[in-house]
Amino acid sequence: MYTEIFYKYLQGDPSNLINEGLIRSEHVEAMMDETKFKLHEDPEEVDKMKAEVDPNKTDFFGLDNWIQLMTKKQNYIEEDLV
């Protein structure tokens, strides 16, 4: 599911670095809307997520960073449930 969301956004914006497999960081919030995690409602949380996927502040992120963020979010939710 997360990979499908990534590729949907990668192909959906010509300003992404499609040949390099990188998405503009500005898409993180919209991508989160398509996941089961509705954590983006807090602007500070959105900024934290952008910083996690784009730690070097290049304004782009790749699939690996996206999957790491989603795995981390999933683990937090599972821990809260326990």
N, C-alpha and C positions, 0 to 999 in steps of 0.2 A: 504494500500500500504506500509506504513512504517513498519508495523508489518511483512509483508511478506518478505521485504528486510532483516529485523533483523533475522528472522528464517532461511532464505537462507544462510546468513553468519555464523550463529551459527552452523548449520549442516555442513557447507562447510570446516571447518578447525578443525582438531582433536586437535590442541593446545588450542582451546577455552575450557572453562569450561562448557561443554555441559550439564552435569547433574545439574549444578547450574544455568544454563541459562545466562551465561556471555560470552561476546565476547571480544577478544583482541582489545585494543584501536587502534592498527595499522590499523584496517579495516575501520575506520571512513571515510577516504577519498574515498575509493572504494565504500562504501555504499552511500556516497553523490553523486557519479557519477550516481547512479541509481534513484535518486530523480529528481524532477524538479528544484532543486536549484543547480546552478552551481557556488557555492560560494567558492569552494575549490581551485581555481586556485592560490590564494595567499597563500604562505606557512605560513604566520602569521595567516591567517584565519583558516587553517587546525589545527594549534597548539591551537587556541582558542576553536575550536570545540572539540578537544580531551580533553582539560581541562574541558569543560562543561560536557561531558559525563563521565569523570573520575576525579572528583574533588579531590579524595583522592590519586590519582596517584598510583593505584594498577595495572595498565596496562590492566584492564578489565572493562566492563560496561554492564549494564543490559537493558532490554527492557524499563523500566520506564525512564531511563536517555536518551535513544534514542528518545523516544516519546516526552519528554520535549524539547529536542534540536530541533526536527522537528517542533513542535508547535511554538516555539520561532521564528524560521526562517520563518515560514509561516506568522506569525503576522508582522514581519519586512517587508516582501514583500508587504503585504496588506496595511500597513501604507504608504510605499513608493508610491504605486499606487494612494492613495487618495491624 
